[in-house]
């Protein structure tokens, strides 16, 4: 089927609009705060670089524990939507505390409560969506995952622009209220969403991937690189160019490309294989990191955003689907495992730049190195698969020759 036909099917599936709206509005809430959060801790609360890293790392450790724990048990539950709804309530409670933080201890407590439960949201949302489309539109189930992730990204980048403008009008407090809006909107939509349940014992989805520990490690390294950029690009941009809003504008520059790239990457992955597309995207990311590290030009920072957008589209679209397909019949665990990988990467990414003193562009040599190692691992995996395919083909030819000696 064509892309247009598949997309029409995606948006017309019963109750799908509520999942789409929930992902979009939740993305807006997350995007409003994302680039401003580290700057808020630094300038609004007065935390040091080390204290910021501790706050993020502690919150992530709790997030990881909740994410993987819920992933183990969620496949046994008949209904999943209660999990992200409960998480949204907890995050709102944490934000109220975070808004009033005036010290390291209160910032740590508020941030932990505001973000730790969020790992229970995305994984279960994608698990619900996979069940939903597997039952009602199985031929677009993989693309539905990509388009939902792209919807979140469109919301996220819309939130970036909103956050920059909200900051002008209402300072950091307005940004925090915007983030809170995302959780409230998510809760309200899920409250009325009619969850489609998977049929017990029925396996309707095909196309699983073999388990590969080396690929999971490679994806971990790619996610580490992206996590370093996510935390330190706003700080480096603010340090270089003296305006915290610029990070929002730089990230927003890639928004117009992400839906297109995520769609194209999904179809290319189906045609050429997910691993090859992931390798290609990693090369694009390497170009962006080297630009951040070596050039002191704001226009160049904007120019490389479309290049980096392709990497992000693949990492959070194609790679997510690839990991989920390793555990195709345990949708909750597969989705949670992918999130656990990205969270582990974020934890490592927050700590690694501490090896470099101060807020400096040299930080981006670290993600560049991680990308190079990841590419080497994936190329080795691809080479091994190619060798195995050739050996299998030779073995089949030999068996045919033995069966039909006259030929």
C-alpha positions as CSV (number, residue, x, y, z in Angstrom):
1,X,0.0,0.0,0.0
2,X,1.1,3.6,-0.5
3,X,2.2,5.9,2.2
4,X,-0.9,8.1,1.8
5,X,-3.2,5.1,2.0
6,X,-1.5,3.7,5.0
7,X,-1.7,7.1,6.8
8,X,-5.4,7.4,6.0
9,X,-5.9,4.0,7.6
10,X,-3.8,5.1,10.6
11,X,-5.9,8.2,11.4
12,X,-9.2,6.5,10.7
13,X,-8.8,3.6,13.0
14,X,-11.5,3.7,15.8
15,X,-10.4,5.6,18.9
16,X,-6.9,6.2,17.4
17,X,-7.5,9.9,17.4
18,X,-7.4,9.9,21.2
19,X,-4.0,8.2,21.2
20,X,-2.8,10.7,18.6
21,X,-4.1,13.7,20.6
22,X,-2.7,12.3,23.9
23,X,0.8,11.9,22.4
24,X,0.7,15.3,20.8
25,X,-0.4,17.2,23.9
26,X,2.0,15.2,26.2
27,X,4.8,16.0,23.7
28,X,3.9,19.8,24.0
29,X,4.2,19.6,27.8
30,X,7.5,17.8,27.7
31,X,8.9,20.1,25.0
32,X,8.0,23.3,26.9
33,X,10.4,22.3,29.8
34,X,13.0,20.1,28.1
35,X,15.6,22.7,26.9
36,X,14.9,25.0,29.9
37,X,15.2,22.5,32.7
38,X,19.0,22.5,33.1
39,X,19.1,26.3,32.7
40,X,16.4,26.6,35.3
41,X,18.4,24.6,37.8
42,X,21.5,26.6,37.0
43,X,20.0,30.1,37.0
44,X,16.6,29.8,38.7
45,X,17.7,27.6,41.7
46,X,21.4,28.2,41.6
47,X,22.7,24.6,41.3
48,X,26.2,23.8,40.1
49,X,27.0,21.5,37.1
50,X,27.7,18.6,39.5
51,X,24.4,19.2,41.4
52,X,22.5,19.3,38.1
53,X,24.0,16.0,37.1
54,X,23.1,14.5,40.5
55,X,19.5,15.6,40.2
56,X,19.1,14.2,36.7
57,X,20.9,11.0,37.5
58,X,19.0,10.3,40.7
59,X,15.7,11.0,38.9
60,X,16.7,8.7,36.1
61,X,17.7,5.8,38.5
62,X,14.2,5.9,40.0
63,X,12.7,6.2,36.5
64,X,14.6,3.2,35.3
65,X,13.6,1.1,38.3
66,X,9.9,2.0,37.7
67,X,10.0,1.5,34.0
68,X,11.5,-2.0,33.9
69,X,9.5,-3.2,36.9
70,X,6.2,-2.1,35.3
71,X,7.4,-3.6,32.0
72,X,7.7,-7.0,33.7
73,X,4.2,-7.0,35.2
74,X,2.2,-5.0,32.6
75,X,1.8,-7.9,30.2
76,X,-0.1,-9.7,32.9
77,X,-2.6,-6.9,33.3
78,X,-5.8,-6.9,31.3
79,X,-5.9,-3.1,31.1
80,X,-2.8,-0.8,30.8
81,X,-4.2,2.7,30.7
82,X,-4.4,3.0,34.5
83,X,-0.6,2.9,34.7
84,X,0.1,6.1,32.6
85,X,-2.8,7.8,34.3
86,X,-1.4,7.1,37.8
87,X,2.0,8.2,36.6
88,X,0.6,11.6,35.3
89,X,-0.9,12.3,38.7
90,X,2.4,11.6,40.5
91,X,4.3,13.8,38.0
92,X,1.9,16.7,38.6
93,X,2.4,16.3,42.4
94,X,6.2,16.5,41.9
95,X,6.0,19.5,39.7
96,X,4.1,21.5,42.4
97,X,7.0,20.7,44.7
98,X,9.7,21.5,42.0
99,X,8.1,24.9,41.4
100,X,8.8,25.9,44.9
101,X,12.3,24.5,45.1
102,X,15.0,26.9,46.4
103,X,17.8,24.5,47.3
104,X,19.5,21.4,46.0
105,X,17.5,19.1,48.3
106,X,14.1,20.4,47.3
107,X,15.1,20.4,43.6
108,X,16.2,16.8,43.9
109,X,13.0,15.7,45.7
110,X,10.7,17.7,43.3
111,X,12.5,16.6,40.1
112,X,12.5,12.9,41.2
113,X,8.8,12.9,41.9
114,X,8.0,14.9,38.7
115,X,10.0,12.7,36.3
116,X,10.5,9.2,37.9
117,X,7.0,8.1,37.1
118,X,7.2,9.3,33.5
119,X,8.8,6.1,32.4
120,X,5.5,4.4,33.1
121,X,3.9,6.6,30.5
122,X,5.6,6.2,27.1
123,X,6.3,2.5,27.3
124,X,2.7,1.7,28.2
125,X,1.3,4.1,25.6
126,X,3.2,2.4,22.8
127,X,2.2,-1.0,24.2
128,X,-1.5,0.0,24.2
129,X,-1.0,1.4,20.7
130,X,0.5,-1.8,19.4
131,X,-2.4,-3.9,20.8
132,X,-4.8,-1.3,19.4
133,X,-3.5,-1.4,15.8
134,X,-2.7,-5.1,15.9
135,X,-6.4,-5.8,16.5
136,X,-7.9,-3.1,14.2
137,X,-5.4,-2.4,11.5
138,X,-2.6,-5.1,11.6
139,X,-1.0,-4.1,8.2
140,X,0.0,-0.6,9.5
141,X,1.0,-1.6,13.1
142,X,4.7,-0.9,12.6
143,X,4.1,2.4,10.8
144,X,1.5,3.3,13.5
145,X,4.3,3.1,16.1
146,X,6.5,5.5,14.0
147,X,3.7,7.9,13.4
148,X,2.7,8.0,17.0
149,X,6.3,8.7,18.0
150,X,6.4,11.4,15.2
151,X,3.2,12.9,16.7
152,X,5.0,13.1,20.1
153,X,7.9,14.8,18.4
154,X,5.7,17.3,16.6
155,X,4.2,18.1,19.9
156,X,7.6,18.2,21.6
157,X,8.9,20.7,19.1
158,X,5.7,22.8,19.2
159,X,6.4,22.8,23.0
160,X,9.9,24.1,22.4
161,X,8.6,27.1,20.6
162,X,5.9,27.7,23.1
163,X,8.4,27.3,26.0
164,X,10.7,30.0,24.5
165,X,7.8,32.4,24.3
166,X,6.3,31.5,27.6
167,X,9.7,32.2,29.2
168,X,9.5,35.7,27.8
169,X,6.1,36.4,29.3
170,X,6.1,34.3,32.5
171,X,9.7,33.3,33.2
172,X,10.6,29.8,34.4
173,X,7.4,29.5,36.4
174,X,5.3,29.8,33.3
175,X,7.5,27.1,31.6
176,X,6.8,24.7,34.6
177,X,3.1,25.3,34.3
178,X,3.2,24.5,30.7
179,X,4.9,21.2,31.5
180,X,2.2,20.5,34.0
181,X,-0.4,21.1,31.3
182,X,0.9,18.1,29.3
183,X,0.3,15.7,32.1
184,X,-3.2,17.0,32.8
185,X,-4.1,16.7,29.1
186,X,-2.7,13.2,28.9
187,X,-4.7,12.1,32.0
188,X,-8.0,13.7,30.6
189,X,-7.7,12.0,27.2
190,X,-6.8,8.6,28.7
191,X,-9.7,8.9,31.1
192,X,-12.1,8.7,28.1
193,X,-10.0,6.5,25.8
194,X,-11.6,3.0,25.2
195,X,-8.6,0.6,25.4
196,X,-8.5,-2.2,22.9
197,X,-7.4,-5.4,24.6
198,X,-5.2,-8.0,23.1
199,X,-6.8,-11.4,22.7
200,X,-5.2,-13.9,25.1
201,X,-3.2,-16.6,23.3
202,X,-3.7,-15.1,19.8
203,X,-0.6,-14.0,17.9
204,X,-1.6,-12.0,14.9
205,X,1.5,-10.0,14.4
206,X,4.4,-11.3,12.3
207,X,7.9,-10.1,11.5
208,X,9.8,-10.4,14.8
209,X,13.5,-9.8,15.1
210,X,16.0,-12.3,16.6
211,X,17.5,-11.2,19.9
212,X,20.9,-9.5,19.6
213,X,22.8,-8.3,22.7
214,X,25.4,-6.6,20.5
215,X,22.7,-4.5,18.8
216,X,21.2,-3.5,22.1
217,X,24.7,-2.3,23.2
218,X,25.1,-0.4,20.0
219,X,21.7,1.3,20.5
220,X,22.7,2.1,24.1
221,X,25.8,3.9,22.9
222,X,23.7,5.9,20.3
223,X,21.2,6.8,23.0
224,X,24.1,7.9,25.3
225,X,25.3,10.2,22.6
226,X,21.8,11.7,22.2
227,X,21.4,12.1,25.9
228,X,24.6,14.1,26.2
229,X,23.4,16.4,23.5
230,X,20.0,16.7,25.1
231,X,21.4,17.9,28.4
232,X,24.4,19.8,27.4
233,X,23.5,21.5,24.1
234,X,21.3,24.1,25.9
235,X,24.0,24.8,28.4
236,X,26.7,25.1,25.8
237,X,24.5,27.3,23.6
238,X,23.7,29.5,26.6
239,X,27.4,29.7,27.5
240,X,28.4,30.5,23.9
241,X,25.7,32.9,22.8
242,X,24.2,34.1,26.1
243,X,20.5,33.4,25.5
244,X,18.7,30.3,26.9
245,X,15.9,30.7,24.3
246,X,18.3,29.8,21.4
247,X,18.3,26.1,22.4
248,X,14.6,26.0,21.9
249,X,14.9,27.6,18.5
250,X,17.7,25.3,17.5
251,X,15.8,22.2,18.4
252,X,12.7,23.5,16.7
253,X,14.6,23.8,13.5
254,X,14.4,20.1,13.1
255,X,10.7,19.8,13.8
256,X,9.6,20.3,10.2
257,X,11.7,17.4,9.1
258,X,11.0,14.8,11.8
259,X,7.6,13.6,10.6
260,X,8.9,13.2,7.1
261,X,12.1,11.5,8.1
262,X,10.4,9.2,10.5
263,X,8.0,8.1,7.8
264,X,10.7,7.6,5.2
265,X,13.0,5.9,7.6
266,X,10.1,3.4,8.5
267,X,9.6,2.5,4.8
268,X,13.4,2.3,4.1
269,X,13.9,0.1,7.1
270,X,11.2,-2.3,5.8
271,X,12.9,-2.3,2.4
272,X,16.6,-2.4,3.3
273,X,16.6,-3.6,6.9
274,X,16.5,-1.7,10.2
275,X,20.2,-2.1,11.1
276,X,21.4,-0.5,7.8
277,X,19.2,2.5,8.3
278,X,20.4,2.9,11.9
279,X,24.1,2.8,10.8
280,X,23.4,5.5,8.2
281,X,21.6,7.7,10.7
282,X,24.6,7.3,13.1
283,X,26.9,8.7,10.5
284,X,24.6,11.8,10.2
285,X,24.8,12.2,14.0
286,X,28.6,12.1,13.9
287,X,28.6,15.0,11.5
288,X,26.4,17.0,13.8
289,X,28.5,16.3,17.0
290,X,31.7,17.3,15.2
291,X,30.0,20.5,14.1
292,X,29.0,21.4,17.6
293,X,32.5,20.6,18.9
294,X,34.6,22.4,16.3
295,X,32.6,25.4,15.0
296,X,31.6,28.6,16.8
297,X,28.8,29.6,14.4
298,X,25.2,29.9,15.4
299,X,24.0,29.6,11.7
300,X,25.9,26.2,11.5
301,X,24.1,25.0,14.6
302,X,20.8,25.6,12.8
303,X,22.0,24.1,9.5
304,X,23.0,20.7,11.0
305,X,19.6,20.3,12.7
306,X,17.9,18.6,9.7
307,X,20.9,16.2,9.5
308,X,20.5,15.4,13.2
309,X,16.7,15.1,12.8
310,X,17.2,12.1,10.6
311,X,19.3,10.4,13.3
312,X,16.6,11.2,16.0
313,X,13.9,10.0,13.7
314,X,15.6,6.6,13.3
315,X,16.7,6.3,16.9
316,X,13.3,7.0,18.4
317,X,11.3,5.4,15.5
318,X,13.1,2.6,13.7
319,X,15.2,1.5,16.6
320,X,12.2,1.5,19.0
321,X,10.3,-0.8,16.6
322,X,13.4,-3.0,16.2
323,X,13.7,-3.6,20.0
324,X,9.9,-4.1,20.4
325,X,10.0,-6.8,17.6
326,X,12.6,-8.7,19.6
327,X,9.8,-9.2,22.2
328,X,6.9,-9.1,19.8
329,X,4.4,-11.0,22.0
330,X,5.4,-9.2,25.2
331,X,4.5,-5.7,24.1
332,X,4.7,-4.1,27.5
333,X,8.1,-5.5,28.3
334,X,9.5,-4.7,24.8
335,X,8.3,-1.1,24.9
336,X,9.6,-0.7,28.5
337,X,13.0,-2.3,27.6
338,X,13.5,0.3,24.9
339,X,12.8,3.1,27.3
340,X,15.0,1.4,29.9
341,X,17.9,1.5,27.3
342,X,17.3,5.2,26.6
343,X,17.1,5.9,30.4
344,X,20.3,4.0,31.1
345,X,21.9,6.0,28.2
346,X,20.7,9.2,29.8
347,X,22.2,8.3,33.1
348,X,25.6,7.5,31.5
349,X,25.3,10.6,29.3
350,X,24.8,12.9,32.3
351,X,27.9,11.6,34.0
352,X,30.4,11.3,31.2
353,X,30.7,15.0,30.5
354,X,31.8,15.5,34.1
355,X,35.2,14.3,32.9
356,X,35.6,17.6,31.1
357,X,35.9,20.7,33.2
358,X,33.3,23.4,32.7
359,X,30.6,23.9,30.0
360,X,32.7,23.7,26.8
361,X,32.1,22.5,23.2
362,X,34.7,19.8,23.8
363,X,31.9,17.9,25.6
364,X,30.6,16.9,22.1
365,X,33.8,14.9,21.3
366,X,32.4,12.3,23.8
367,X,29.2,11.6,21.9
368,X,31.2,11.6,18.7
369,X,33.4,8.8,20.1
370,X,30.4,6.8,21.3
371,X,28.9,7.0,17.8
372,X,32.1,5.7,16.2
373,X,32.1,2.7,18.6
374,X,28.5,2.0,18.0
375,X,28.9,2.1,14.2
376,X,31.8,-0.4,14.5
377,X,29.6,-2.8,16.5
378,X,26.7,-2.6,14.1
379,X,29.0,-3.1,11.0
380,X,30.4,-6.2,12.7
381,X,26.9,-7.5,13.3
382,X,25.9,-6.8,9.7
383,X,29.1,-8.5,8.4
384,X,28.4,-11.6,10.6
385,X,24.8,-11.8,9.3
386,X,26.0,-11.6,5.7
387,X,28.6,-14.4,6.3
388,X,25.9,-16.6,7.9
389,X,23.5,-15.9,5.0
390,X,26.1,-16.9,2.4
391,X,26.9,-20.1,4.4
392,X,23.2,-20.9,4.6
393,X,22.8,-20.3,0.8
394,X,25.8,-22.6,0.1
395,X,24.4,-25.3,2.4
396,X,21.0,-25.1,0.6
397,X,22.7,-25.3,-2.8
398,X,24.6,-28.3,-1.6
399,X,21.4,-30.0,-0.3
400,X,19.7,-29.4,-3.6
401,X,22.6,-30.8,-5.5
402,X,22.6,-33.9,-3.3
403,X,18.9,-34.3,-3.8
404,X,19.0,-33.9,-7.6
405,X,22.4,-35.2,-8.6
406,X,21.5,-35.2,-12.3
407,X,21.0,-31.5,-12.4
